[in-house]
Amino acid sequence: MNLDSEISRLLDLMPATGRMLTKIVSRPQQSKVIDTPFPMPWERGLRPVFINFDLWKQLSRPERDLTLLRGVSVLTGVRWFKPDIYQGITLAGLVGLTAQIVQGDAVGIVVAGALTAIAGNRVWRTNRTLEREITADEEAIKVAIRRGYTQTEASRQLLNAIETIAKIEGRQSLSFTELIRSQNLKTMGNLSPVGVPDIVRQED
């Protein structure tokens, strides 16, 4: 596999938002096939998609396509600053904390800091729910359809990729999240009539 041509191909595969917000970085030392670290609000610049291309080449091309689209979907789906009560509380808490530090109010610092931490934790959890993981799969499939895949084909390729990556990484079994994602993909790929109940999707 030619590294430069593969990166170029993957960039062309991405949706426009993916090209604007993310970057593909070769990281041969990592044990994961692909890694998309959760972006923190203070981090500036493009969000990295780390790929071990030595492991990456063991996936079929369709599996690579869907895995990349899914990783990009995860990163572009994280929204720290959008109209939401918890984002508002976090921002207000940060402003209050700054003011209390300037004024030297110890009690105010503790209260504002706690408020910021609680609201920030809620924003973090919202971006990392099981529902968000499933949504990332579904968004990746939508992009794949625009790139010429059918929903059935794209769903099955992403399902295959989950299982193949686990084997490449030497994992004996799939995680709970991967099992739920797989069941949803089986439904989308017409491999199973049993979908993922809303109550499970909304677990956090």
C-alpha positions in Angstrom: 0.0 0.0 0.0 1.3 3.4 -1.0 0.8 5.6 2.0 0.5 8.9 0.2 -2.0 7.6 -2.3 -4.1 6.0 0.4 -4.2 9.2 2.4 -5.2 11.1 -0.7 -7.9 8.6 -1.5 -9.3 8.8 2.0 -9.3 12.6 2.0 -11.4 12.4 -1.2 -13.7 10.0 0.4 -14.4 12.3 3.4 -17.4 14.7 3.5 -16.4 18.4 3.2 -16.9 18.9 7.0 -14.4 16.0 7.6 -11.8 17.6 5.4 -12.3 21.0 7.2 -12.2 19.6 10.8 -9.9 16.5 10.7 -6.6 15.4 9.5 -5.2 11.9 8.9 -2.0 11.1 10.8 0.2 8.0 10.3 1.1 6.5 13.7 2.7 3.1 13.2 3.6 2.7 16.9 -0.1 2.5 18.0 -1.7 -0.9 18.7 -5.1 0.2 17.4 -5.9 0.1 13.7 -7.5 3.6 14.0 -7.7 6.0 16.9 -9.9 9.1 17.1 -9.1 10.7 20.5 -11.9 12.7 22.0 -11.4 16.3 21.2 -11.3 18.6 24.2 -12.7 22.2 24.0 -9.3 23.9 24.6 -7.7 22.0 21.7 -7.2 24.1 18.6 -6.6 23.0 15.0 -7.7 20.0 13.1 -8.8 16.9 15.0 -6.5 14.0 14.3 -7.4 10.6 12.9 -4.5 8.3 13.9 -4.0 5.3 11.7 -1.5 2.5 11.9 -1.2 1.8 8.2 0.6 -1.5 8.7 -2.5 -2.8 10.4 -4.8 -0.7 8.1 -3.8 -2.6 5.0 -5.2 -5.8 6.5 -8.7 -4.5 6.0 -10.4 -4.7 2.7 -10.9 -1.4 0.8 -14.6 -1.2 1.6 -13.9 -1.9 5.3 -11.3 0.8 5.3 -13.7 3.2 3.6 -16.4 2.7 6.2 -14.0 2.6 9.1 -12.6 6.0 8.1 -16.0 7.5 7.5 -17.1 6.3 10.9 -14.0 7.8 12.6 -14.6 11.1 10.9 -18.2 11.0 11.9 -17.3 10.5 15.6 -14.9 13.5 15.5 -17.2 15.9 13.6 -20.2 14.9 15.8 -18.5 16.3 18.9 -20.0 19.7 19.7 -18.7 21.4 22.8 -20.2 24.8 22.0 -23.7 24.8 20.7 -27.0 26.1 22.1 -27.6 23.8 25.1 -28.3 24.3 28.8 -25.2 22.4 29.9 -22.9 24.3 27.5 -24.4 27.5 28.8 -23.9 26.5 32.4 -20.3 25.5 31.6 -19.6 28.8 30.0 -21.2 30.7 32.8 -19.3 28.7 35.3 -16.0 29.4 33.6 -16.8 33.2 33.5 -17.8 33.1 37.2 -14.7 31.1 38.1 -12.5 33.6 36.4 -14.2 36.5 38.2 -13.9 34.8 41.6 -10.2 34.1 41.0 -9.6 37.8 40.1 -11.5 38.9 43.3 -9.8 36.3 45.5 -13.1 34.9 46.8 -12.3 31.4 48.0 -15.9 30.2 48.5 -16.9 31.7 45.1 -14.0 29.9 43.5 -15.1 26.5 44.9 -18.8 27.0 43.9 -18.0 28.3 40.4 -15.4 25.5 39.9 -17.8 22.8 41.0 -20.6 24.2 38.7 -18.2 24.2 35.8 -17.0 20.6 36.5 -20.5 19.2 36.8 -21.8 20.9 33.6 -18.7 20.0 31.7 -18.9 16.4 32.8 -22.5 16.3 31.4 -21.4 17.7 28.1 -18.6 15.1 28.0 -21.1 12.3 28.7 -23.6 13.6 26.1 -20.9 13.3 23.4 -20.0 9.8 24.4 -23.3 8.0 24.8 -24.2 4.7 23.2 -26.7 6.6 21.0 -23.9 8.9 19.8 -21.8 5.8 18.8 -24.7 4.4 16.8 -25.4 7.7 15.2 -21.8 7.9 14.1 -22.3 4.6 12.3 -25.5 5.8 10.6 -23.9 9.1 9.5 -20.9 7.2 8.1 -23.3 5.0 6.1 -25.1 8.1 4.7 -21.8 9.5 3.4 -20.9 6.1 2.0 -24.2 6.0 0.1 -23.3 9.3 -1.5 -20.0 7.7 -2.5 -21.7 4.9 -4.4 -22.4 2.2 -1.7 -25.9 0.9 -1.0 -27.1 1.0 2.6 -27.0 -2.8 2.8 -23.5 -3.0 1.4 -22.2 -0.1 3.6 -23.8 -1.6 6.7 -22.3 -5.0 6.1 -18.9 -3.6 5.4 -18.8 -1.6 8.6 -20.0 -4.7 10.5 -17.2 -6.7 8.9 -14.7 -4.0 9.8 -15.7 -4.1 13.5 -15.0 -7.8 13.6 -11.9 -7.7 11.5 -10.3 -4.9 13.6 -11.0 -6.8 16.8 -9.1 -9.8 15.3 -6.2 -7.6 14.0 -5.8 -6.0 17.4 -5.8 -9.4 19.1 -9.0 -8.9 21.1 -10.9 -12.1 21.9 -14.3 -10.5 22.0 -16.2 -7.3 21.1 -16.9 -4.7 23.7 -20.5 -4.1 24.8 -20.7 -1.0 22.6 -19.4 -2.9 19.6 -22.0 -5.6 20.1 -24.8 -3.1 20.2 -23.4 -1.3 17.2 -23.1 -4.6 15.4 -26.7 -5.5 16.1 -27.9 -2.2 14.7 -25.7 -2.7 11.6 -27.2 -6.2 11.1 -30.6 -4.6 11.0 -29.5 -1.9 8.6 -27.8 -4.5 6.4 -30.9 -6.8 6.3 -29.1 -9.5 8.3 -31.4 -9.4 11.3 -35.0 -8.2 12.0 -34.1 -7.3 15.6 -33.2 -3.7 16.0 -31.7 -1.9 19.0 -34.4 -0.7 21.4 -34.5 3.1 22.1 -34.1 2.4 25.8 -30.7 0.8 25.0 -29.6 3.5 22.5 -30.2 6.2 25.1 -28.1 4.5 27.8 -25.4 6.9 29.1 
